[in-house]
Amino acid sequence: VGHNMRVESIEVEAPFEIRVDEREPQQIVDELRRCPMAKVVVASLEIGDYLIEANGKTIVVERKAIVDFQQ
């Protein structure tokens, strides 16, 4: 989470849900919870690291580090 973006400053029009895999760093979960329109749920996910559900659609996000790409 090494960036200068303030998650709570991102404007969204409707509440949405982010499911975060239980193996993801707590620091990222805490940062996501700062967004007032996001309902953040930590769960065991079968695919991806994050599932974002909004407007009847689901986006799957797989977080990778540079070392993952090098391997």
Order of alpha helices (4+ residues) and beta strands (2+ residues): beta-alpha-beta-beta-beta-alpha
